[in-house]
Amino acid sequence: MSDNLLKIGTSAVRASSLLLSTTSNNIANINTPGYVRQRTEFVADPLGFGVGKGTTERLINEFTVKQLRRDTSKYAFSEQFVSEANRVDALFSNPANSIATGMNDLFRQIQTANNDPVQPANRQLVIGSAQSLLNRFEGMSNLLKDQELFINDQFDIYVNEANDMIKQIAIYNKDIAAYGKGATRPIPLDLVDKRDLAILKLSEMMEINVLDAANGEKLVFMNDGQSLVVEQGEFRLLSLQGNPDPTRKELQLQLNSNSSILRDVNSKSIGGKLGALVAFREEILDPTQIQLGQLALSISDSLNRQNSLGMTLDGVIGKDLINLPSFTGLNYRENTGIATLNVRLEPGKGEQLPPNDFLVTITGPNQVTVQALDTRGQPIPDSEKVIDPVDLSSPLTLNSSDDADGDLYGLEITLSPGAAVGDRFLLKPLQQAARELQMATNRGEDIALAGPLRATFDPSNLGNSRIESIKISNTDPASSGFSASQGLDNGPFSVIYQGVNVGGDHVFRILDKDSNLVGDAEFNTNNFNNVLSKIPATPPAIPPATMATELGFDFSISGVPKAGDSFTIEFNTNGFNDNRNGLELAALQNAETTRRNAVVVENGVNQYSFNQSYATTVGNIGERTRQARTSEEANAAILEQTTVWFESLSGVSLDEEAANLVRFQQTYAAAARILSTSQTIFDTLLQAVR
């Protein structure tokens, strides 16, 4: 009997000692990151000789662990996105940085100059306001550029952290697999804790899926199915590549044993902190920089175009007020040709420029295709502009005149010889445009407030008609009736009312300075608008054009004319006290000159004003940031709930462990009492046989 008691007591003491060790270990590791509470369980000896061998295991619910990883990724995404978005939101919500304030100030100064066109001081204030506006554009663009560099640095940091976690998981897998799954070499539970902690930290960087292998390893995959850690400790590492733009880092996967084997990563489904950086760049940073560049070019081109349609204080046709930059296209690494590409905004086509990057592809031996790209760098459906035939063996310049619809997105593209079929070029003219604009003049006299033409009537006219609304459309000597010597090549022009012809139409005859016939304009109503548009161009142009297009101006006639009434249109020599073109400059503030989308929808609104464009940009930033903050609050609450759920089973509770400690101390004492009783019985038996 004493022998049985000895066996029972010994096993009870050992069991109680192991229980005390487990409880003590839980208490000691209460502050250890990643530690999972352990529990030791026993089974009774089948022969009734005490307790069998105990097994210590981790208290964990795999479903809760998966939920914790998922919620950790979502919260890390929201937190990172809000952190980045707050910087841009604060930048654009600060009135001191407002582009709208600079635009309004510029047009206010133009209005002031219009009130007294010959006052040099007022004109100089316009120059100062224009320079101040360019400075604002440059400052905002530089701050966004700094944010882009900061994002690249964070990419480097987070990729390194993710790769460290991937390597650690692979190493832990090898160590755990080396123990096998037998009872003779139980897996150290601290290794499993460390591996789970590394997986949880990796889930902060990206969303992952984890599967169990038969040998005890954890197989880790990205959310899109790409493998990160597989069996036998094999793993892939994240890398950053930029093709064709080296400054725009994109995520890729490379095999650890062969770095030349690369796999693209679906950036849309990365999740975690890395996914937040990608999403912030695509949803806020890049669109904001592009829209800022579009607005800067649109304003500059509009001012240049309108200024070139007026007359300066020096009595000459206006020139550009702002120098527009040119940009170099980026060659893809896969290109086999040697061609290079440059792009700039085609003068006067700023209203055709959408807020996009562009892709130029050599799609045939005599064909070039231009496509607008979305924020993820993918071609926008129905945005293709196919231009053919072209000669790729010599320098090639493409602009709106080469497109069937006259719309090449406002781009003027120059391609050098040597392009091969399949070569691609990325155009990013708007990414840096806002910080590369420069004033073309610092003289207030160069602001063309006056109209370049004026109209007079013969005092002997019997009717009360007058020439009204002289509209200037082109002053380029190469393509209009204006001369390089700042006048009209064939002017002044005479307009003579011929009366009503046999068909009942009113006829106005236009003669040049040598009394040569320019043409007859006929009207079947009493509304004599756009007279020159009624006269076909000479020689006939293809597509058909009018004298208004050929001469670069048009006019309308008001009132009731009498046969023989004559009028004269001439260059506005010494017409300095004139603000007709200045009023057109001021009207640009509310004109719809900024393009919304690359794809034109029939009957859709696709243009808006400068202020509307900027307000849309600021509104998009604010709205996206607000949504991100709401999402962060929701994800934080969900993660907190999941963490409490996880800790309820896997976390160490001091109260519970303290109660267990007292209980196991008592069982240990009772087990020791069994041994003591066994010893007493054994001694009694010895005494009885002596």
C-alpha positions in Angstrom: 0.0 0.0 0.0 2.8 2.4 0.9 4.3 1.7 -2.5 1.1 2.8 -4.2 0.9 5.9 -2.1 4.5 6.7 -2.9 3.8 6.5 -6.7 0.6 8.6 -6.3 2.3 11.2 -4.1 5.3 11.5 -6.3 3.2 12.1 -9.4 1.0 14.5 -7.6 4.1 16.5 -6.4 5.5 16.6 -9.9 2.2 17.7 -11.4 1.7 20.4 -8.8 5.3 21.6 -9.3 4.7 21.8 -13.1 1.4 23.6 -12.6 3.2 26.1 -10.3 5.9 26.5 -12.9 3.4 27.2 -15.6 1.5 29.8 -13.5 4.8 31.4 -12.4 5.9 31.6 -16.1 2.6 33.3 -17.0 3.0 35.9 -14.3 6.7 36.5 -15.2 5.8 37.2 -18.8 2.8 39.3 -18.3 4.6 42.3 -20.0 6.4 40.2 -22.6 5.3 41.3 -26.1 3.6 38.5 -28.0 3.5 36.1 -25.0 0.4 33.8 -25.1 -0.9 32.4 -21.8 0.0 28.8 -21.2 -1.9 26.0 -19.5 -0.7 22.6 -18.3 -3.2 19.7 -18.4 -3.0 16.2 -17.0 -4.8 12.9 -17.4 -5.3 10.3 -14.7 -3.1 7.2 -14.6 -5.1 4.4 -16.2 -4.1 2.0 -13.4 -5.1 4.4 -10.7 -1.5 5.2 -9.6 -1.8 9.0 -9.6 -1.6 11.4 -12.5 -0.1 10.9 -15.9 2.4 13.0 -17.7 1.3 16.6 -18.2 1.1 18.7 -21.4 1.7 22.4 -21.6 0.0 24.3 -24.4 -0.8 27.9 -25.5 -4.3 29.2 -24.9 -5.2 30.6 -28.3 -8.1 30.8 -30.7 -7.0 30.7 -34.3 -10.1 32.5 -35.5 -9.4 35.3 -33.1 -5.8 35.5 -34.2 -6.8 35.8 -37.9 -9.3 38.5 -36.9 -6.7 40.3 -35.0 -4.3 40.3 -37.9 -7.0 41.5 -40.3 -8.1 44.3 -38.0 -4.5 45.3 -37.3 -3.9 45.7 -41.0 -7.0 47.8 -41.5 -6.2 50.1 -38.6 -2.6 50.5 -39.7 -3.9 51.4 -43.2 -6.3 54.0 -41.8 -3.8 55.5 -39.3 -1.1 55.8 -41.9 -3.4 57.3 -44.5 -4.8 59.9 -42.1 -1.3 60.8 -41.0 -0.3 61.6 -44.6 -3.6 63.2 -45.6 -3.6 65.5 -42.6 -0.4 67.1 -43.9 -1.8 67.9 -47.3 -5.2 68.9 -45.8 -3.5 71.4 -43.4 -1.4 72.8 -46.3 -4.4 73.5 -48.5 -6.7 74.7 -45.7 -4.3 77.4 -44.6 -5.5 80.7 -46.1 -1.8 81.9 -46.2 -1.1 79.3 -48.9 -4.4 79.7 -50.9 -3.9 79.8 -54.7 -7.5 81.2 -54.9 -6.3 84.3 -52.9 -3.4 84.8 -55.4 -5.7 84.4 -58.4 -8.3 86.8 -57.0 -5.6 89.4 -56.2 -4.2 89.1 -59.8 -7.6 89.7 -61.4 -8.4 92.5 -59.0 -5.2 94.3 -60.1 -6.2 93.8 -63.7 -9.5 95.5 -63.0 -7.7 98.4 -61.3 -5.4 98.7 -64.4 -8.5 98.8 -66.6 -9.8 101.8 -64.8 -6.8 103.8 -65.9 -5.0 102.0 -68.7 -2.2 104.6 -69.1 -1.2 104.6 -65.5 2.2 102.6 -65.3 1.9 102.0 -61.6 -1.3 100.1 -61.9 0.2 97.9 -64.7 3.2 97.2 -62.5 0.9 96.0 -59.8 -0.4 93.4 -62.2 3.1 92.2 -62.9 3.7 92.0 -59.1 0.5 90.0 -58.5 1.3 87.6 -61.3 4.8 87.0 -59.9 3.2 86.5 -56.4 0.8 83.9 -57.9 3.6 82.0 -59.6 5.5 82.0 -56.2 2.4 80.5 -54.6 2.2 77.8 -57.2 5.9 77.0 -56.8 5.7 77.0 -53.0 2.7 74.6 -52.9 4.2 72.4 -55.6 7.5 72.2 -53.7 5.7 71.2 -50.5 3.9 68.5 -52.3 7.2 67.4 -53.8 8.7 67.2 -50.3 5.8 65.1 -49.3 6.5 62.8 -52.2 10.1 62.4 -51.1 8.9 61.7 -47.6 6.6 59.0 -48.9 9.6 57.4 -50.8 11.6 57.4 -47.5 8.7 55.8 -45.7 8.5 53.2 -48.4 12.1 52.3 -47.8 11.6 52.0 -44.1 8.5 50.0 -44.2 9.8 47.7 -46.9 12.9 47.0 -44.8 10.7 46.3 -41.7 8.5 44.0 -43.7 11.5 42.1 -45.1 12.9 41.7 -41.6 9.6 40.2 -40.5 9.5 37.9 -43.5 13.0 36.7 -42.8 12.3 36.1 -39.1 9.1 34.1 -39.9 11.1 31.9 -42.3 13.8 31.4 -39.7 11.3 30.5 -37.0 9.6 28.1 -39.4 12.9 26.3 -39.9 13.6 26.1 -36.2 10.1 24.9 -35.4 10.1 22.3 -38.2 13.4 21.0 -36.9 11.7 19.8 -33.7 9.2 17.8 -35.5 5.8 17.0 -34.1 6.6 14.1 -31.8 6.3 14.0 -28.0 10.0 13.4 -27.5 11.0 16.8 -28.7 8.2 19.3 -27.9 8.3 22.6 -29.7 9.5 25.4 -27.4 6.3 27.6 -27.0 8.3 30.8 -26.9 9.4 30.1 -30.6 5.7 29.9 -31.6 5.0 33.1 -29.7 7.8 34.9 -31.4 6.7 33.7 -34.8 3.1 34.8 -34.2 4.4 38.2 -33.1 6.4 38.5 -36.3 3.4 37.6 -38.3 1.3 40.2 -36.5 3.9 42.9 -37.1 4.0 41.9 -40.7 0.2 42.4 -40.9 0.8 46.0 -39.9 2.8 46.5 -43.1 0.3 44.7 -45.4 -2.7 42.5 -45.4 -1.7 38.8 -45.3 -3.2 35.4 -45.2 -1.7 32.6 -43.1 -2.0 28.9 -43.6 -0.8 25.9 -41.5 1.7 23.5 -43.1 1.7 19.8 -42.2 5.2 20.1 -40.6 4.1 22.9 -38.3 5.3 25.8 -40.4 3.2 28.9 -41.1 2.8 29.8 -44.8 2.3 33.5 -45.4 0.7 35.0 -48.5 -0.2 38.5 -49.6 -3.8 39.4 -50.0 -3.7 38.9 -53.7 -2.2 35.4 -53.4 1.5 36.2 -53.9 3.5 34.0 -51.6 5.9 35.6 -49.0 6.9 32.6 -46.9 6.6 29.0 -48.1 7.8 25.6 -46.8 11.4 24.8 -46.0 12.1 28.4 -45.0 11.9 29.8 -48.6 10.7 33.3 -48.8 10.4 36.3 -51.1 11.4 39.9 -50.3 9.8 43.2 -51.3 11.8 45.6 -53.4 11.2 49.1 -54.8 11.5 49.8 -58.5 10.7 52.8 -60.7 9.9 52.1 -64.3 10.1 54.4 -66.1 10.1 57.1 -63.4 12.9 56.4 -60.9 11.4 58.8 -58.4 8.1 56.9 -58.3 8.8 53.7 -56.4 6.6 50.7 -57.0 6.5 47.5 -55.0 7.8 44.2 -56.4 8.6 40.8 -55.1 11.9 39.0 -55.6 12.9 35.5 -54.7 15.5 35.4 -51.9 17.6 32.9 -53.8 17.5 34.7 -57.1 17.0 38.5 -57.0 16.5 38.6 -60.8 13.2 36.8 -60.5 10.6 39.6 -60.0 6.9 39.7 -59.6 4.7 42.7 -59.8 2.5 43.5 -56.8 -1.1 44.5 -57.0 -0.8 47.8 -55.2 -4.6 48.2 -54.9 -4.8 45.2 -52.5 -1.7 45.6 -50.4 -3.3 47.0 -47.3 -1.5 47.9 -44.1 0.9 50.8 -43.9 2.4 50.1 -47.3 -1.0 50.0 -48.9 -1.8 53.3 -47.2 1.2 55.0 -48.7 0.2 53.7 -52.2 -3.4 54.7 -51.7 -2.5 58.2 -50.4 -0.2 58.7 -53.4 -2.8 57.6 -55.9 -5.9 59.3 -54.3 -4.5 62.6 -52.9 -0.8 63.3 -53.6 -0.5 62.7 -57.3 -4.0 64.1 -58.2 -3.3 67.2 -56.2 0.1 67.8 -57.8 -1.3 67.2 -61.3 -4.3 69.4 -60.8 -2.1 72.1 -59.4 0.1 71.9 -62.5 -2.9 71.9 -64.8 -4.3 75.0 -63.1 -0.9 76.8 -63.3 -0.5 76.0 -67.0 -4.2 76.8 -67.8 -3.9 80.2 -66.1 -0.6 81.0 -67.8 -1.7 79.9 -71.2 -4.9 81.9 -71.0 -3.1 85.0 -69.9 -0.5 84.6 -72.7 -3.1 84.0 -75.3 -5.3 86.9 -74.4 -2.3 89.2 -73.9 -1.2 88.3 -77.5 -4.6 89.5 -78.8 -4.1 93.1 -77.4 -1.9 96.1 -77.7 0.6 97.1 -75.1 1.5 100.6 -73.8 4.3 100.6 -76.3 1.8 100.4 -79.2 2.7 96.9 -80.3 0.9 93.6 -80.2 1.3 91.8 -76.8 3.6 88.9 -76.2 3.7 86.1 -73.6 3.6 87.2 -70.0 4.7 83.9 -68.6 7.2 81.4 -70.0 5.9 77.9 -70.2 8.3 75.1 -69.6 9.0 72.0 -71.7 9.4 68.5 -70.3 11.2 65.3 -71.2 9.3 62.1 -71.7 10.5 59.0 -69.7 11.6 55.9 -71.7 10.5 52.5 -70.4 13.3 50.0 -69.8 11.8 47.6 -72.3 12.2 50.1 -75.2 14.4 48.8 -78.0 14.7 52.1 -80.0 16.9 55.1 -79.3 14.4 57.8 -79.7 13.8 60.5 -77.1 10.7 62.5 -76.6 9.9 66.0 -75.3 6.5 67.7 -74.6 5.2 71.1 -73.9 1.8 72.8 -73.8 0.8 73.8 -77.3 0.4 77.6 -77.2 -3.3 78.6 -76.9 -4.5 75.0 -76.1 -4.5 75.2 -72.3 -8.2 74.5 -72.2 -7.6 71.1 -73.9 -5.2 70.0 -71.1 -6.8 67.4 -68.7 -5.5 66.5 -65.2 -3.7 63.4 -66.3 -0.3 61.8 -67.1 0.0 60.5 -70.7 1.4 57.4 -72.4 2.9 57.6 -75.9 3.2 54.3 -77.7 4.7 53.5 -81.1 1.9 51.2 -82.2 3.1 50.7 -85.8 5.9 51.6 -88.2 4.0 54.7 -89.2 1.6 55.1 -86.2 1.8 56.8 -82.8 -0.9 56.5 -80.1 -1.4 58.9 -77.2 -3.4 57.9 -74.2 -4.4 59.6 -70.9 -3.6 57.7 -67.7 -5.5 57.4 -64.5 -3.9 57.9 -61.0 -2.7 54.2 -61.0 -0.9 54.7 -64.3 -3.4 52.7 -66.3 -4.8 53.9 -69.7 -8.2 55.5 -69.5 -10.7 53.7 -71.8 -11.7 55.6 -74.9 -8.9 58.1 -74.4 -6.7 56.9 -77.4 -5.5 59.4 -79.9 -4.2 57.4 -82.9 -2.1 59.5 -85.3 -1.0 58.1 -88.7 0.7 58.1 -91.0 3.8 59.5 -89.5 7.4 59.4 -90.5 9.5 58.0 -87.6 12.8 58.2 -89.6 13.0 62.0 -89.1 12.3 64.4 -86.3 8.5 64.4 -85.7 6.3 67.1 -84.0 2.7 66.3 -83.2 0.0 68.7 -82.0 -3.7 69.3 -82.2 -3.7 69.7 -86.0 -2.6 66.1 -86.3 -5.6 64.7 -84.5 -8.8 64.1 -86.4 -10.8 65.9 -83.7 -8.2 68.7 -83.3 -7.7 67.5 -79.7 -4.3 66.1 -78.6 -4.9 67.1 -75.0 -3.2 70.4 -75.6 0.2 68.7 -76.0 2.9 69.4 -78.5 5.0 66.3 -78.7 8.5 66.2 -80.3 9.9 62.8 -81.1 13.5 62.2 -82.3 14.3 59.6 -84.9 15.1 56.0 -83.9 11.8 54.9 -82.3 11.0 51.2 -82.6 7.5 49.6 -82.8 6.4 48.9 -79.2 8.5 51.6 -77.6 6.6 53.5 -74.9 7.2 56.9 -73.3 5.6 58.3 -70.1 4.7 62.0 -70.2 4.3 63.7 -66.8 4.1 67.4 -67.8 1.8 68.4 -64.9 3.9 66.9 -62.0 6.4 69.7 -62.1 4.7 72.4 -64.1 3.6 74.5 -61.1 7.1 75.0 -59.9 8.8 75.7 -63.3 6.8 78.7 -64.5 8.6 82.0 -64.9 7.6 85.5 -65.8 8.5 86.4 -69.4 8.6 90.2 -68.5 8.8 92.5 -65.5 7.5 95.5 -67.4 4.0 96.7 -66.8 4.1 98.3 -70.2 4.0 94.8 -71.8 0.4 94.2 -70.5 -1.8 94.5 -73.5 -4.9 96.3 -72.2 -5.8 98.0 -75.5 -7.5 96.3 -78.4 -5.2 96.3 -81.5 -8.0 97.4 -83.9 -10.4 100.2 -84.0 -13.4 101.1 -86.2 -14.6 104.4 -87.6 -17.6 105.4 -89.7 -17.9 108.0 -92.4 -19.6 111.1 -91.0 -21.6 111.4 -94.2 -23.3 108.0 -93.6 -27.1 108.2 -93.8 -27.8 105.3 -91.5 -27.1 104.9 -87.8 -25.0 101.7 -88.1 -21.8 101.3 -86.2 -19.1 98.6 -86.2 -19.3 96.8 -82.8 -17.6 94.0 -81.0 -14.3 93.6 -82.9 -13.1 90.2 -81.7 -9.5 89.3 -82.1 -8.7 85.6 -82.5 -5.2 85.5 -83.8 -2.3 88.0 -84.1 0.4 85.6 -85.2 2.0 87.1 -88.4 2.4 83.6 -89.8 -1.3 82.7 -89.7 -3.2 86.0 -89.5 -3.6 89.3 -91.2 -1.4 91.0 -88.6 2.1 91.9 -89.8 5.4 91.4 -88.1 5.8 95.2 -88.0 2.8 95.5 -85.7 0.0 96.5 -88.1 -2.3 95.0 -90.6 -0.7 93.6 -93.8 -3.6 94.8 -96.0 -5.2 97.3 -93.8 -6.9 99.5 -93.2 -10.0 97.6 -94.4 -13.1 99.4 -95.8 -16.6 98.1 -95.2 -19.3 99.4 -97.6 -23.0 98.5 -97.3 -24.3 97.6 -100.8 -28.0 97.5 -99.9 -30.3 94.6 -100.5 -29.6 92.4 -103.5 -32.2 90.7 -105.8 -32.4 87.8 -103.4 -33.4 90.0 -100.6 -30.1 89.7 -98.7 -28.2 92.6 -97.1 -24.7 92.8 -98.6 -21.6 94.3 -97.0 -18.5 94.6 -99.2 -15.0 94.5 -97.6 -12.0 96.0 -99.4 -8.4 96.0 -98.5 -6.1 99.1 -98.4 -5.6 98.9 -102.2 -9.4 98.6 -102.8 -9.0 95.0 -103.7 -12.1 92.9 -102.9 -11.8 90.8 -99.8 -15.3 89.5 -100.2 -19.0 90.1 -99.8 -20.9 89.2 -96.6 -24.6 88.5 -97.1 -27.3 88.4 -94.4 -30.9 87.3 -94.8 -31.8 89.0 -91.4 -31.2 92.3 -89.8 -28.6 90.8 -87.4 -25.2 91.6 -88.9 -23.0 89.5 -86.6 -19.6 88.1 -87.4 -19.3 89.7 -90.8 -16.0 88.1 -91.9 -17.3 84.6 -91.0 -19.7 84.9 -93.9 -16.9 85.2 -96.4 -15.0 82.0 -97.5 -11.2 82.2 -97.1 -9.0 82.7 -100.1 -7.5 80.5 -101.3 -10.0 77.8 -100.1 -8.7 76.0 -97.1 -9.2 72.3 -96.2 -11.0 72.0 -93.9 -13.1 75.0 -95.0 -12.2 78.3 -93.3 -13.4 81.8 -93.4 -11.8 85.2 -93.8 -12.3 85.7 -90.0 -9.9 82.7 -89.5 -7.5 83.9 -92.2 -7.4 87.5 -91.0 -7.5 86.7 -87.2 -10.4 89.0 -86.3 -14.1 89.5 -86.9 -16.7 92.2 -86.2 -20.4 92.8 -86.0 -22.5 95.8 -87.3 -25.3 97.3 -85.2 -28.1 99.7 -86.2 -29.8 100.2 -89.6 -27.5 101.0 -92.5 -28.2 102.8 -95.7 -26.8 101.9 -99.1 -23.4 103.5 -99.5 -22.6 103.8 -95.8 -19.0 103.0 -95.2 -16.8 102.1 -92.3 -13.1 101.6 -91.7 -11.2 99.1 -89.6 -7.6 100.0 -88.9 -4.7 99.3 -86.4 -5.3 101.1 -83.1 -2.3 103.5 -83.4 -1.8 105.5 -80.2 -5.0 104.1 -78.8 -3.4 103.7 -75.3 -6.4 104.9 -73.3 -8.3 101.7 -74.2 -9.1 98.8 -72.0 -11.0 96.5 -74.4 -8.5 93.7 -74.2 -8.0 94.4 -70.5 -11.7 93.6 -70.0 -11.1 90.3 -71.8 -8.2 89.6 -69.5 -10.3 90.3 -66.5 -13.1 88.1 -67.9 -10.8 85.1 -67.8 -11.4 84.9 -64.0 -14.8 83.4 -64.6 -14.3 81.9 -68.0 -14.5 78.1 -68.3 -11.0 77.4 -69.5 -10.0 74.3 -67.4 -10.7 70.8 -68.6 -12.3 68.3 -66.2 -11.8 64.9 -67.9 -9.7 63.5 -70.7 -12.7 61.7 -72.2 -15.3 64.0 -73.6 -18.9 63.0 -73.0 -21.4 64.2 -75.5 -23.6 67.0 -74.0 -21.6 66.7 -70.7 -20.0 69.6 -68.8 -16.2 69.3 -69.2 -14.9 72.8 -68.5 -14.8 74.9 -65.4 -13.2 78.1 -64.2 -10.0 78.7 -62.4 -11.6 79.1 -59.0 -13.9 76.1 -59.6 -10.9 74.0 -60.5 -9.0 75.0 -57.4 -12.1 74.7 -55.2 -12.6 71.2 -56.6 -9.0 70.2 -55.7 -9.3 71.5 -52.1 -12.7 70.0 -51.7 -11.5 66.6 -52.8 -8.6 66.7 -50.4 -10.9 67.7 -47.5 -13.5 65.1 -48.3 -11.0 62.3 -48.7 -9.3 63.2 -45.5 -12.6 63.4 -43.6 -13.6 60.0 -44.9 -10.2 58.6 -43.8 -10.6 60.0 -40.3 -14.0 58.4 -39.9 -12.6 55.1 -41.1 -9.7 55.4 -38.7 -12.1 55.9 -35.7 -14.2 52.9 -36.8 -11.1 50.7 -37.3 -9.6 51.7 -34.0 -12.8 50.7 -32.2 -13.0 47.4 -34.0 -9.3 46.6 -33.3 -9.8 47.5 -29.6 -12.7 45.1 -29.4 -10.8 42.3 -31.2 -7.8 42.9 -28.9 -10.0 42.5 -25.8 -11.5 39.4 -27.3 -8.0 38.0 -27.9 -6.7 39.0 -24.5 -9.7 37.4 -22.8 -8.3 34.0 -23.7 -4.6 34.5 -24.6 -3.7 37.3 -22.2 -2.4 36.9 -18.7 -4.8 37.9 -15.9 -3.0 38.5 -12.6 -6.1 37.9 -10.6 -6.7 34.5 -12.2 -3.0 33.5 -12.0 -2.8 34.6 -8.4 -5.8 32.4 -7.6 -4.2 29.5 -9.4 -1.0 30.0 -7.6 -2.8 29.7 -4.2 -4.7 26.6 -5.4 -1.6 24.9 -6.8 0.3 25.6 -3.6 -2.4 23.9 -1.7 -2.3 20.9 -4.0 1.4 20.7 -3.7 1.2 20.7 0.1 -1.5 18.0 -0.1 0.7 15.9 -2.4 3.6 16.3 -0.1 1.3 15.1 2.7 0.7 11.9 0.7 4.4 11.3 0.5 4.7 11.9 4.2 1.8 9.5 4.9 3.5 6.9 2.7 6.7 7.3 4.6 4.9 6.8 7.9 3.2 3.6 6.7 6.4 2.3 5.4 8.2 3.0 8.7 5.3 1.2 10.6 5.6 -1.8 8.4 9.4 -2.0 9.0 8.9 -1.8 12.8 6.3 -4.6 12.6 8.6 -7.1 11.0 11.7 -6.4 13.2 
